[in-house]
Amino acid sequence: MFLQVDLCEAEGEFIVEAELPGVSPEEIELMVSTDRICISGCRAPADRPRETTGSPRQQHRRERTRGRFMREIPLPLPVLRESAEATLCDGVLTVRLVIRKQPAPAQRLPIKAVDRADAATRDRAANTDRSVKVGS
């Protein structure tokens, strides 16, 4: 069974929607990590055809898929997995994942060239500022 999935981003979260008609929450396993989610489970076979007048019905077409399914969806940015919420309504599984705020990227620090005399003067001034006055 191929699991159809939509992934979108809105207001600081990812929203994953998967079509799972005829599947109950108990039949779905949802695993969330910081960079992907995995949806798996099993769609139970439909009830056996009822017998009519003592003989079984003849199957002419079977298009509804059954059996195990699994889909792993990589996420474009890391998420807070402890904030994940999942709901199942009208055959659509909706998973909401808050995007983890990224730390600011490293910034290049310019280096100033100074001669030794300026460096020595600057060091003496820094040491004078740190000294403690005693006996005032």
C-alpha positions as CSV (number, residue, x, y, z in Angstrom):
1,M,0.0,0.0,0.0
2,F,1.4,3.4,-1.0
3,L,0.8,6.1,1.6
4,Q,0.0,9.5,0.1
5,V,1.4,12.4,2.1
6,D,1.4,16.2,2.1
7,L,4.0,18.2,3.9
8,C,3.7,22.0,4.4
9,E,5.1,24.7,6.7
10,A,3.0,27.3,8.4
11,E,3.5,29.6,11.4
12,G,6.7,27.9,12.7
13,E,5.5,24.3,12.3
14,F,5.4,21.5,9.8
15,I,2.1,19.9,9.1
16,V,2.1,16.4,7.6
17,E,-1.2,15.0,6.3
18,A,-1.5,11.3,5.3
19,E,-4.5,9.6,3.7
20,L,-5.5,6.5,5.8
21,P,-9.1,5.8,5.0
22,G,-10.5,2.8,7.0
23,V,-7.6,2.7,9.4
24,S,-8.1,3.3,13.2
25,P,-5.6,5.1,15.4
26,E,-4.8,1.7,17.1
27,E,-3.6,0.4,13.7
28,I,-1.1,3.2,13.2
29,E,2.4,3.6,14.6
30,L,3.9,7.0,14.4
31,M,7.6,7.6,15.2
32,V,9.0,11.1,15.4
33,S,12.7,12.1,15.5
34,T,14.2,15.6,15.1
35,D,14.7,15.2,11.3
36,R,12.0,12.7,10.1
37,I,8.7,11.0,10.9
38,C,7.8,7.4,10.1
39,I,4.2,6.3,9.7
40,S,3.5,2.6,9.6
41,G,0.7,0.2,10.4
42,C,-1.7,-2.3,8.9
43,R,-4.9,-1.9,7.0
44,A,-7.0,-4.9,7.9
45,P,-8.7,-6.8,5.1
46,A,-12.3,-6.1,4.5
47,D,-14.9,-8.4,5.9
48,R,-15.2,-11.7,4.1
49,P,-17.9,-11.6,1.4
50,R,-21.3,-12.9,2.7
51,E,-22.6,-16.1,1.3
52,T,-25.9,-15.9,-0.6
53,T,-28.1,-19.0,-1.0
54,G,-25.4,-21.2,0.3
55,S,-22.6,-20.4,-2.3
56,P,-19.9,-17.8,-1.9
57,R,-19.8,-14.6,-4.0
58,Q,-17.5,-14.5,-6.9
59,Q,-15.0,-11.6,-6.7
60,H,-14.8,-9.7,-10.0
61,R,-12.7,-6.7,-8.9
62,R,-10.6,-5.8,-5.9
63,E,-9.0,-2.3,-5.9
64,R,-8.9,-1.4,-2.2
65,T,-5.5,-2.0,-0.8
66,R,-4.9,-3.9,2.4
67,G,-2.0,-5.0,4.5
68,R,1.1,-3.4,5.9
69,F,2.2,0.2,5.0
70,M,5.2,2.3,6.0
71,R,6.3,5.7,4.9
72,E,9.3,7.7,6.2
73,I,9.2,11.4,5.5
74,P,12.4,13.5,5.9
75,L,11.8,17.0,7.3
76,P,13.5,20.0,5.8
77,L,14.5,21.4,9.3
78,P,14.9,20.0,12.8
79,V,11.7,19.8,15.0
80,L,10.9,19.6,18.7
81,R,9.7,16.0,18.8
82,E,8.2,16.4,22.3
83,S,5.8,19.0,20.9
84,A,4.4,16.7,18.2
85,E,0.7,16.2,18.0
86,A,-1.3,13.8,15.9
87,T,-5.0,13.5,15.1
88,L,-7.0,11.2,12.8
89,C,-10.2,12.6,11.4
90,D,-12.2,11.3,8.4
91,G,-9.4,9.1,7.2
92,V,-6.7,11.8,7.3
93,L,-3.8,11.6,9.8
94,T,-2.6,15.1,10.6
95,V,0.8,15.5,12.4
96,R,1.9,18.9,13.7
97,L,5.6,19.4,14.5
98,V,7.1,22.7,15.9
99,I,10.2,23.7,14.0
100,R,13.2,24.0,16.3
101,K,14.7,27.5,16.3
102,Q,18.1,27.4,14.9
103,P,21.0,29.1,16.8
104,A,22.4,32.1,15.0
105,P,25.1,31.1,12.5
106,A,28.7,31.8,13.4
107,Q,29.9,35.2,12.5
108,R,33.3,36.2,11.2
109,L,35.3,38.4,13.5
110,P,37.7,40.9,11.9
111,I,41.2,41.0,13.3
112,K,42.8,44.4,13.7
113,A,46.6,44.7,13.2
114,V,48.4,46.7,16.0
115,D,52.0,47.3,16.6
116,R,53.8,46.1,19.9
117,A,53.9,49.6,21.5
118,D,50.1,50.1,21.1
119,A,49.5,46.6,22.4
120,A,51.7,47.2,25.5
121,T,50.0,50.5,26.2
122,R,46.6,48.8,25.9
123,D,47.6,46.0,28.2
124,R,48.8,48.4,30.9
125,A,45.6,50.4,30.7
126,A,43.5,47.2,31.1
127,N,45.5,46.1,34.1
128,T,45.2,49.6,35.8
129,D,41.4,49.4,35.3
130,R,41.3,46.0,37.1
131,S,43.4,47.0,40.1
132,V,41.8,47.4,43.5
133,K,42.4,50.5,45.6
134,V,43.3,49.7,49.2
135,G,43.0,51.9,52.3
136,S,40.8,54.8,51.1
